Amino acid sequence: MKFRSPITLLFSFASFQACKRSCEDQLVRYPFGSGPECGDPRFQTSVTCDQEKLTLTIHTGTYNIETVDYDNHVVYILDPSMTTCTTFPPSKVIVLDWDSPFTFTEGNFFALLGCSITSSPLYKSRNGDNGTVVPLCDNEGAPLCSLLYSCPAISNQNLPISSCCVYTPVDLGPAFDMDLQKLQCVSYAAVYSFNGQDLKPESWKYGVALKYKFSVKNDFPSACNICERSNGVCGYTGAYNLFICNCAGGVNTTTDCYFSASWNNCVKLLSWKPGFFIT
């Protein structure tokens, strides 16, 4: 059978595994996927749909992804051990792997809480030029600390405001190691948006914003763009992780899903075959 279009399509019927466009109520788009061979293989182990919840697994644990900004390539996670205006748990270390496709965004505000004023390295950093003491805390972050320390969950700890450090560890590289034990701090709060309520910490958006990259140039793959426009889901297959466009019913093509719907009945009839070409 001949198409008018000269495009050659490869249909695969090996598994009929359909990639989902959502994980419960969360949209799932490239580079993330709902299961094996869905999305980009570089993100397969880090972002998964676990029990109908989109999660991120990094060096220090697994975190729920609250939302994804696909236009700006940012995921927002909530660390359950992080302090907010209503909770003050002992925080853990949060570290990104050195080869991670994620980096911390510049829009994050990290407030380290209950830090030792006398022995924390945050207050003992030295300028290499003249040896003067230059704290790693941002002096302009003092108002942020005052507002945070007014929250009941934090004020009940009876910690002096001076033990709060608004910290931007740009000198530790893109995967910075925020080791609270090493920094001698009790907990931390992360804010990625003040939600238009600068003076109301109870209304701020707490969490960590992480930027993700597809590749060195961070270009969105054109083949994936075409696939998604045809209501397909971008995926990969085989030992070399070759691109596939996953269509309704689990049909995989090498281009798009515009023609797959017409062949759904044929696909079901020939599902016993490992694959065939149509030209």
ZADO-1210 file (C-alpha; in nm, 4 decimals, padded with zeros to 6 digits):
<atoms>
<atom x="00.0000" y="00.0000" z="00.0000" code="MET" pos="1"/>
<atom x="00.1328" y="00.3409" z="-00.0966" code="LYS" pos="2"/>
<atom x="00.1033" y="00.6751" z="00.0851" code="PHE" pos="3"/>
<atom x="00.1165" y="01.0027" z="-00.0994" code="ARG" pos="4"/>
<atom x="00.3805" y="01.1130" z="00.1467" code="SER" pos="5"/>
<atom x="00.7317" y="00.9793" z="00.0810" code="PRO" pos="6"/>
<atom x="00.7904" y="00.9445" z="00.4552" code="ILE" pos="7"/>
<atom x="00.8850" y="00.5939" z="00.5665" code="THR" pos="8"/>
<atom x="00.7309" y="00.4802" z="00.8939" code="LEU" pos="9"/>
<atom x="00.8438" y="00.2014" z="01.1226" code="LEU" pos="10"/>
<atom x="00.5738" y="00.0513" z="01.3408" code="PHE" pos="11"/>
<atom x="00.6798" y="-00.1702" z="01.6299" code="SER" pos="12"/>
<atom x="00.4488" y="-00.4146" z="01.8063" code="PHE" pos="13"/>
<atom x="00.6905" y="-00.5767" z="02.0475" code="ALA" pos="14"/>
<atom x="00.5282" y="-00.4575" z="02.3684" code="SER" pos="15"/>
<atom x="00.2320" y="-00.2279" z="02.3058" code="PHE" pos="16"/>
<atom x="00.3506" y="-00.0277" z="02.6076" code="GLN" pos="17"/>
<atom x="00.1723" y="00.3083" z="02.5982" code="ALA" pos="18"/>
<atom x="00.3519" y="00.6070" z="02.7478" code="CYS" pos="19"/>
<atom x="00.1201" y="00.8236" z="02.9562" code="LYS" pos="20"/>
<atom x="00.0880" y="01.1995" z="02.9229" code="ARG" pos="21"/>
<atom x="00.0208" y="01.2402" z="03.2931" code="SER" pos="22"/>
<atom x="00.1144" y="01.0991" z="03.6312" code="CYS" pos="23"/>
<atom x="-00.2104" y="01.1155" z="03.8282" code="GLU" pos="24"/>
<atom x="-00.2958" y="01.4869" z="03.7896" code="ASP" pos="25"/>
<atom x="00.0520" y="01.6020" z="03.6785" code="GLN" pos="26"/>
<atom x="00.1373" y="01.6635" z="03.3151" code="LEU" pos="27"/>
<atom x="00.4328" y="01.4534" z="03.1945" code="VAL" pos="28"/>
<atom x="00.6250" y="01.5854" z="02.8964" code="ARG" pos="29"/>
<atom x="00.9715" y="01.5395" z="02.7493" code="TYR" pos="30"/>
<atom x="01.2346" y="01.4929" z="02.8872" code="PRO" pos="31"/>
<atom x="01.0414" y="01.3094" z="03.1596" code="PHE" pos="32"/>
<atom x="00.8448" y="00.9891" z="03.1116" code="GLY" pos="33"/>
<atom x="00.5816" y="00.7796" z="03.2827" code="SER" pos="34"/>
<atom x="00.7738" y="00.4527" z="03.2552" code="GLY" pos="35"/>
<atom x="01.0474" y="00.2551" z="03.0739" code="PRO" pos="36"/>
<atom x="01.1329" y="00.3788" z="02.7233" code="GLU" pos="37"/>
<atom x="00.9315" y="00.6974" z="02.7798" code="CYS" pos="38"/>
<atom x="01.0899" y="01.0435" z="02.7784" code="GLY" pos="39"/>
<atom x="01.4670" y="01.0905" z="02.7646" code="ASP" pos="40"/>
<atom x="01.6854" y="00.8011" z="02.8874" code="PRO" pos="41"/>
<atom x="01.9116" y="01.0479" z="03.0714" code="ARG" pos="42"/>
<atom x="01.6245" y="01.1260" z="03.3084" code="PHE" pos="43"/>
<atom x="01.4889" y="00.7709" z="03.3377" code="GLN" pos="44"/>
<atom x="01.6407" y="00.6957" z="03.6779" code="THR" pos="45"/>
<atom x="01.6011" y="01.0423" z="03.8305" code="SER" pos="46"/>
<atom x="01.2408" y="01.1329" z="03.7453" code="VAL" pos="47"/>
<atom x="00.9757" y="00.8623" z="03.7712" code="THR" pos="48"/>
<atom x="00.6027" y="00.8228" z="03.8158" code="CYS" pos="49"/>
<atom x="00.6031" y="00.6430" z="04.1508" code="ASP" pos="50"/>
<atom x="00.2620" y="00.5339" z="04.2783" code="GLN" pos="51"/>
<atom x="00.0931" y="00.7990" z="04.0641" code="GLU" pos="52"/>
<atom x="00.3229" y="01.0734" z="04.1954" code="LYS" pos="53"/>
<atom x="00.6023" y="01.2361" z="03.9977" code="LEU" pos="54"/>
<atom x="00.9221" y="01.2059" z="04.2012" code="THR" pos="55"/>
<atom x="01.2860" y="01.3118" z="04.1724" code="LEU" pos="56"/>
<atom x="01.5634" y="01.0861" z="04.3016" code="THR" pos="57"/>
<atom x="01.9047" y="01.2454" z="04.3603" code="ILE" pos="58"/>
<atom x="02.2101" y="01.1616" z="04.5693" code="HIS" pos="59"/>
<atom x="02.0444" y="01.2386" z="04.9018" code="THR" pos="60"/>
<atom x="01.6999" y="01.0897" z="04.8562" code="GLY" pos="61"/>
<atom x="01.3676" y="01.0912" z="04.6738" code="THR" pos="62"/>
<atom x="01.1515" y="01.4026" z="04.6683" code="TYR" pos="63"/>
<atom x="00.8021" y="01.4747" z="04.5419" code="ASN" pos="64"/>
<atom x="00.7896" y="01.7053" z="04.2411" code="ILE" pos="65"/>
<atom x="00.5259" y="01.9649" z="04.3217" code="GLU" pos="66"/>
<atom x="00.5135" y="02.1145" z="03.9735" code="THR" pos="67"/>
<atom x="00.7123" y="02.1431" z="03.6509" code="VAL" pos="68"/>
<atom x="00.7627" y="02.4587" z="03.4445" code="ASP" pos="69"/>
<atom x="00.8211" y="02.2999" z="03.1041" code="TYR" pos="70"/>
<atom x="00.8610" y="02.6346" z="02.9291" code="ASP" pos="71"/>
<atom x="01.1517" y="02.7414" z="03.1509" code="ASN" pos="72"/>
<atom x="01.2844" y="02.3897" z="03.2224" code="HIS" pos="73"/>
<atom x="01.2418" y="02.4053" z="03.6007" code="VAL" pos="74"/>
<atom x="01.1127" y="02.1465" z="03.8478" code="VAL" pos="75"/>
<atom x="00.9981" y="02.2408" z="04.1979" code="TYR" pos="76"/>
<atom x="01.0504" y="01.9893" z="04.4757" code="ILE" pos="77"/>
<atom x="00.9595" y="01.9887" z="04.8433" code="LEU" pos="78"/>
<atom x="01.2054" y="01.8403" z="05.0909" code="ASP" pos="79"/>
<atom x="01.0013" y="01.6868" z="05.3778" code="PRO" pos="80"/>
<atom x="01.2890" y="01.7599" z="05.6169" code="SER" pos="81"/>
<atom x="01.2896" y="02.1306" z="05.5263" code="MET" pos="82"/>
<atom x="01.1619" y="02.4000" z="05.7587" code="THR" pos="83"/>
<atom x="00.8572" y="02.6035" z="05.6527" code="THR" pos="84"/>
<atom x="00.6481" y="02.8586" z="05.8359" code="CYS" pos="85"/>
<atom x="00.4508" y="02.5746" z="05.9976" code="THR" pos="86"/>
<atom x="00.7102" y="02.2982" z="06.0530" code="THR" pos="87"/>
<atom x="01.0628" y="02.2834" z="06.1967" code="PHE" pos="88"/>
<atom x="01.2049" y="01.9317" z="06.1460" code="PRO" pos="89"/>
<atom x="01.5759" y="01.8499" z="06.1724" code="PRO" pos="90"/>
<atom x="01.6941" y="01.8917" z="05.8142" code="SER" pos="91"/>
<atom x="01.9089" y="01.6548" z="05.6148" code="LYS" pos="92"/>
<atom x="02.1796" y="01.7256" z="05.3618" code="VAL" pos="93"/>
<atom x="02.0680" y="01.7969" z="05.0064" code="ILE" pos="94"/>
<atom x="02.3237" y="01.7246" z="04.7355" code="VAL" pos="95"/>
<atom x="02.3067" y="01.6999" z="04.3575" code="LEU" pos="96"/>
<atom x="02.5267" y="01.4469" z="04.1827" code="ASP" pos="97"/>
<atom x="02.8207" y="01.6036" z="03.9996" code="TRP" pos="98"/>
<atom x="02.6952" y="01.4680" z="03.6658" code="ASP" pos="99"/>
<atom x="02.3314" y="01.5470" z="03.7342" code="SER" pos="100"/>
<atom x="02.1271" y="01.7126" z="03.4560" code="PRO" pos="101"/>
<atom x="01.9888" y="01.9399" z="03.7301" code="PHE" pos="102"/>
<atom x="02.1318" y="02.2569" z="03.8854" code="THR" pos="103"/>
<atom x="01.9969" y="02.4934" z="04.1505" code="PHE" pos="104"/>
<atom x="01.8346" y="02.8036" z="04.0029" code="THR" pos="105"/>
<atom x="01.9480" y="03.1522" z="04.0950" code="GLU" pos="106"/>
<atom x="01.5968" y="03.2345" z="04.2164" code="GLY" pos="107"/>
<atom x="01.6239" y="03.0107" z="04.5223" code="ASN" pos="108"/>
<atom x="01.6575" y="03.1705" z="04.8646" code="PHE" pos="109"/>
<atom x="01.8167" y="02.9411" z="05.1228" code="PHE" pos="110"/>
<atom x="01.7949" y="03.0404" z="05.4866" code="ALA" pos="111"/>
<atom x="02.0086" y="02.8282" z="05.7180" code="LEU" pos="112"/>
<atom x="01.8581" y="02.8276" z="06.0664" code="LEU" pos="113"/>
<atom x="02.0043" y="02.7814" z="06.4118" code="GLY" pos="114"/>
<atom x="02.3662" y="02.8176" z="06.2960" code="CYS" pos="115"/>
<atom x="02.6496" y="02.8455" z="06.5462" code="SER" pos="116"/>
<atom x="02.7655" y="03.2065" z="06.5443" code="ILE" pos="117"/>
<atom x="03.0919" y="03.1173" z="06.7154" code="THR" pos="118"/>
<atom x="03.2070" y="02.8130" z="06.5208" code="SER" pos="119"/>
<atom x="03.0165" y="02.7829" z="06.1906" code="SER" pos="120"/>
<atom x="03.2376" y="02.8347" z="05.8818" code="PRO" pos="121"/>
<atom x="02.9607" y="03.0566" z="05.7507" code="LEU" pos="122"/>
<atom x="03.0901" y="03.3314" z="05.9799" code="TYR" pos="123"/>
<atom x="03.4599" y="03.2560" z="05.9436" code="LYS" pos="124"/>
<atom x="03.5218" y="03.2766" z="05.5701" code="SER" pos="125"/>
<atom x="03.8223" y="03.4901" z="05.4804" code="ARG" pos="126"/>
<atom x="03.8973" y="03.7055" z="05.1808" code="ASN" pos="127"/>
<atom x="04.2103" y="03.5734" z="05.0112" code="GLY" pos="128"/>
<atom x="04.3414" y="03.9185" z="04.9232" code="ASP" pos="129"/>
<atom x="04.3691" y="04.0920" z="05.2584" code="ASN" pos="130"/>
<atom x="04.2670" y="03.8277" z="05.5123" code="GLY" pos="131"/>
<atom x="03.9596" y="04.0156" z="05.6344" code="THR" pos="132"/>
<atom x="03.6645" y="03.8134" z="05.7601" code="VAL" pos="133"/>
<atom x="03.3903" y="03.7944" z="05.4964" code="VAL" pos="134"/>
<atom x="03.0858" y="03.5932" z="05.6119" code="PRO" pos="135"/>
<atom x="02.9189" y="03.3772" z="05.3482" code="LEU" pos="136"/>
<atom x="02.5810" y="03.5042" z="05.4616" code="CYS" pos="137"/>
<atom x="02.4061" y="03.7668" z="05.2517" code="ASP" pos="138"/>
<atom x="02.3722" y="04.0857" z="05.4573" code="ASN" pos="139"/>
<atom x="02.0681" y="04.1831" z="05.2544" code="GLU" pos="140"/>
<atom x="01.8949" y="03.8689" z="05.3766" code="GLY" pos="141"/>
<atom x="01.8423" y="04.0030" z="05.7293" code="ALA" pos="142"/>
<atom x="01.4786" y="04.1063" z="05.6629" code="PRO" pos="143"/>
<atom x="01.4085" y="03.7580" z="05.5278" code="LEU" pos="144"/>
<atom x="01.5447" y="03.6054" z="05.8488" code="CYS" pos="145"/>
<atom x="01.3349" y="03.8370" z="06.0651" code="SER" pos="146"/>
<atom x="01.0187" y="03.7388" z="05.8817" code="LEU" pos="147"/>
<atom x="01.0988" y="03.3680" z="05.8991" code="LEU" pos="148"/>
<atom x="01.1767" y="03.3860" z="06.2693" code="TYR" pos="149"/>
<atom x="00.8333" y="03.5375" z="06.3263" code="SER" pos="150"/>
<atom x="00.6714" y="03.2104" z="06.2157" code="CYS" pos="151"/>
<atom x="00.5379" y="03.0114" z="06.5136" code="PRO" pos="152"/>
<atom x="00.7199" y="02.6933" z="06.4101" code="ALA" pos="153"/>
<atom x="01.0528" y="02.8786" z="06.4202" code="ILE" pos="154"/>
<atom x="00.9922" y="03.1297" z="06.6990" code="SER" pos="155"/>
<atom x="00.9044" y="02.8414" z="06.9317" code="ASN" pos="156"/>
<atom x="01.2652" y="02.7224" z="06.8987" code="GLN" pos="157"/>
<atom x="01.3874" y="03.0384" z="07.0789" code="ASN" pos="158"/>
<atom x="01.6712" y="03.0860" z="06.8315" code="LEU" pos="159"/>
<atom x="01.8367" y="03.4279" z="06.7998" code="PRO" pos="160"/>
<atom x="01.7836" y="03.5931" z="06.4610" code="ILE" pos="161"/>
<atom x="02.1612" y="03.6251" z="06.4330" code="SER" pos="162"/>
<atom x="02.1751" y="03.2441" z="06.3957" code="SER" pos="163"/>
<atom x="01.9961" y="03.2744" z="06.0603" code="CYS" pos="164"/>
<atom x="02.2068" y="03.2904" z="05.7450" code="CYS" pos="165"/>
<atom x="02.0687" y="03.3602" z="05.3985" code="VAL" pos="166"/>
<atom x="02.3074" y="03.1474" z="05.1996" code="TYR" pos="167"/>
<atom x="02.3892" y="03.1399" z="04.8291" code="THR" pos="168"/>
<atom x="02.6777" y="02.8939" z="04.7918" code="PRO" pos="169"/>
<atom x="02.7818" y="02.9991" z="04.4427" code="VAL" pos="170"/>
<atom x="03.1445" y="02.9148" z="04.5212" code="ASP" pos="171"/>
<atom x="03.0685" y="02.5450" z="04.5672" code="LEU" pos="172"/>
<atom x="02.9773" y="02.4789" z="04.2050" code="GLY" pos="173"/>
<atom x="02.6464" y="02.3936" z="04.0339" code="PRO" pos="174"/>
<atom x="02.5841" y="02.0828" z="04.2463" code="ALA" pos="175"/>
<atom x="02.6673" y="02.2514" z="04.5775" code="PHE" pos="176"/>
<atom x="02.6874" y="02.0391" z="04.8884" code="ASP" pos="177"/>
<atom x="02.4710" y="02.2014" z="05.1551" code="MET" pos="178"/>
<atom x="02.6017" y="01.9963" z="05.4473" code="ASP" pos="179"/>
<atom x="02.4209" y="02.1349" z="05.7520" code="LEU" pos="180"/>
<atom x="02.6337" y="01.9332" z="05.9928" code="GLN" pos="181"/>
<atom x="02.9519" y="02.0776" z="05.8429" code="LYS" pos="182"/>
<atom x="02.8027" y="02.4263" z="05.8463" code="LEU" pos="183"/>
<atom x="02.6802" y="02.3690" z="06.2051" code="GLN" pos="184"/>
<atom x="02.3201" y="02.4656" z="06.1415" code="CYS" pos="185"/>
<atom x="02.0064" y="02.2940" z="06.2692" code="VAL" pos="186"/>
<atom x="01.7748" y="02.3283" z="05.9712" code="SER" pos="187"/>
<atom x="01.7098" y="02.5208" z="05.6525" code="TYR" pos="188"/>
<atom x="01.4219" y="02.6842" z="05.4689" code="ALA" pos="189"/>
<atom x="01.4109" y="02.7246" z="05.0921" code="ALA" pos="190"/>
<atom x="01.1835" y="02.9753" z="04.9190" code="VAL" pos="191"/>
<atom x="01.1417" y="02.9855" z="04.5426" code="TYR" pos="192"/>
<atom x="00.8613" y="03.2445" z="04.5308" code="SER" pos="193"/>
<atom x="00.7244" y="03.5088" z="04.7652" code="PHE" pos="194"/>
<atom x="00.3899" y="03.4689" z="04.5898" code="ASN" pos="195"/>
<atom x="00.3307" y="03.8444" z="04.5862" code="GLY" pos="196"/>
<atom x="00.3229" y="03.8426" z="04.9683" code="GLN" pos="197"/>
<atom x="00.6714" y="03.9671" z="05.0594" code="ASP" pos="198"/>
<atom x="00.5827" y="04.0353" z="05.4231" code="LEU" pos="199"/>
<atom x="00.3761" y="03.7218" z="05.4857" code="LYS" pos="200"/>
<atom x="00.6026" y="03.4163" z="05.5232" code="PRO" pos="201"/>
<atom x="00.2985" y="03.1941" z="05.5749" code="GLU" pos="202"/>
<atom x="00.2042" y="03.2656" z="05.2101" code="SER" pos="203"/>
<atom x="00.5468" y="03.2043" z="05.0548" code="TRP" pos="204"/>
<atom x="00.6118" y="02.9056" z="04.8292" code="LYS" pos="205"/>
<atom x="00.8591" y="02.6813" z="05.0069" code="TYR" pos="206"/>
<atom x="01.0643" y="02.4340" z="04.8094" code="GLY" pos="207"/>
<atom x="01.3672" y="02.3998" z="04.5857" code="VAL" pos="208"/>
<atom x="01.3721" y="02.5032" z="04.2208" code="ALA" pos="209"/>
<atom x="01.5982" y="02.2954" z="03.9968" code="LEU" pos="210"/>
<atom x="01.6899" y="02.3791" z="03.6392" code="LYS" pos="211"/>
<atom x="01.7222" y="02.0846" z="03.4003" code="TYR" pos="212"/>
<atom x="01.9052" y="02.0608" z="03.0694" code="LYS" pos="213"/>
<atom x="01.8468" y="01.8363" z="02.7691" code="PHE" pos="214"/>
<atom x="02.2025" y="01.8624" z="02.6433" code="SER" pos="215"/>
<atom x="02.5004" y="02.0981" z="02.6316" code="VAL" pos="216"/>
<atom x="02.3134" y="02.3458" z="02.4101" code="LYS" pos="217"/>
<atom x="01.9813" y="02.2660" z="02.5811" code="ASN" pos="218"/>
<atom x="01.7977" y="02.2546" z="02.2480" code="ASP" pos="219"/>
<atom x="01.4549" y="02.0911" z="02.2456" code="PHE" pos="220"/>
<atom x="01.4782" y="01.8011" z="01.9960" code="PRO" pos="221"/>
<atom x="01.2887" y="01.8883" z="01.6772" code="SER" pos="222"/>
<atom x="01.1767" y="01.5262" z="01.6270" code="ALA" pos="223"/>
<atom x="01.0200" y="01.5279" z="01.9738" code="CYS" pos="224"/>
<atom x="00.8459" y="01.8570" z="01.9006" code="ASN" pos="225"/>
<atom x="00.6855" y="01.7051" z="01.5894" code="ILE" pos="226"/>
<atom x="00.5913" y="01.3927" z="01.7843" code="CYS" pos="227"/>
<atom x="00.4186" y="01.5881" z="02.0617" code="GLU" pos="228"/>
<atom x="00.2283" y="01.8018" z="01.8092" code="ARG" pos="229"/>
<atom x="00.0815" y="01.4812" z="01.6676" code="SER" pos="230"/>
<atom x="-00.0387" y="01.3793" z="02.0162" code="ASN" pos="231"/>
<atom x="00.2464" y="01.1363" z="02.0569" code="GLY" pos="232"/>
<atom x="00.4832" y="01.0885" z="02.3491" code="VAL" pos="233"/>
<atom x="00.8592" y="01.1018" z="02.2958" code="CYS" pos="234"/>
<atom x="01.0538" y="00.7929" z="02.3929" code="GLY" pos="235"/>
<atom x="01.3464" y="00.5708" z="02.3021" code="TYR" pos="236"/>
<atom x="01.4191" y="00.2072" z="02.2304" code="THR" pos="237"/>
<atom x="01.6955" y="-00.0455" z="02.1796" code="GLY" pos="238"/>
<atom x="02.0547" y="-00.0704" z="02.2938" code="ALA" pos="239"/>
<atom x="02.1384" y="00.2648" z="02.1342" code="TYR" pos="240"/>
<atom x="01.8386" y="00.4524" z="02.2793" code="ASN" pos="241"/>
<atom x="01.7012" y="00.5418" z="01.9358" code="LEU" pos="242"/>
<atom x="01.4193" y="00.7964" z="01.9225" code="PHE" pos="243"/>
<atom x="01.0616" y="00.6717" z="01.8960" code="ILE" pos="244"/>
<atom x="00.7270" y="00.8470" z="01.8958" code="CYS" pos="245"/>
<atom x="00.4851" y="00.6517" z="02.1145" code="ASN" pos="246"/>
<atom x="00.1290" y="00.6714" z="01.9858" code="CYS" pos="247"/>
<atom x="-00.2127" y="00.5603" z="02.1085" code="ALA" pos="248"/>
<atom x="-00.2324" y="00.1896" z="02.1844" code="GLY" pos="249"/>
<atom x="00.1408" y="00.1624" z="02.2396" code="GLY" pos="250"/>
<atom x="00.2345" y="00.1870" z="01.8705" code="VAL" pos="251"/>
<atom x="00.5882" y="00.3207" z="01.8184" code="ASN" pos="252"/>
<atom x="00.6920" y="00.5109" z="01.5063" code="THR" pos="253"/>
<atom x="01.0151" y="00.6781" z="01.3995" code="THR" pos="254"/>
<atom x="00.8383" y="01.0015" z="01.3032" code="THR" pos="255"/>
<atom x="00.4948" y="01.1018" z="01.4342" code="ASP" pos="256"/>
<atom x="00.1451" y="00.9747" z="01.5109" code="CYS" pos="257"/>
<atom x="-00.0456" y="01.1331" z="01.2230" code="TYR" pos="258"/>
<atom x="-00.0694" y="00.8023" z="01.0379" code="PHE" pos="259"/>
<atom x="-00.0894" y="00.5604" z="01.3284" code="SER" pos="260"/>
<atom x="-00.4600" y="00.6143" z="01.3994" code="ALA" pos="261"/>
<atom x="-00.5539" y="00.4931" z="01.0508" code="SER" pos="262"/>
<atom x="-00.3598" y="00.1754" z="01.1118" code="TRP" pos="263"/>
<atom x="-00.4840" y="00.0904" z="01.4611" code="ASN" pos="264"/>
<atom x="-00.7102" y="-00.1886" z="01.3343" code="ASN" pos="265"/>
<atom x="-00.4312" y="-00.3254" z="01.1201" code="CYS" pos="266"/>
<atom x="-00.1950" y="-00.3105" z="01.4164" code="VAL" pos="267"/>
<atom x="-00.4284" y="-00.5229" z="01.6275" code="LYS" pos="268"/>
<atom x="-00.4624" y="-00.7828" z="01.3547" code="LEU" pos="269"/>
<atom x="-00.0875" y="-00.8104" z="01.3046" code="LEU" pos="270"/>
<atom x="00.0213" y="-00.7730" z="01.6654" code="SER" pos="271"/>
<atom x="00.1766" y="-01.1195" z="01.6589" code="TRP" pos="272"/>
<atom x="00.4535" y="-00.9957" z="01.4310" code="LYS" pos="273"/>
<atom x="00.7704" y="-00.8401" z="01.5858" code="PRO" pos="274"/>
<atom x="00.7562" y="-00.5451" z="01.3431" code="GLY" pos="275"/>
<atom x="00.7142" y="-00.4465" z="00.9817" code="PHE" pos="276"/>
<atom x="00.7821" y="-00.1575" z="00.7443" code="PHE" pos="277"/>
<atom x="00.5249" y="00.0394" z="00.5509" code="ILE" pos="278"/>
<atom x="00.6404" y="00.2529" z="00.2569" code="THR" pos="279"/>
</atoms>
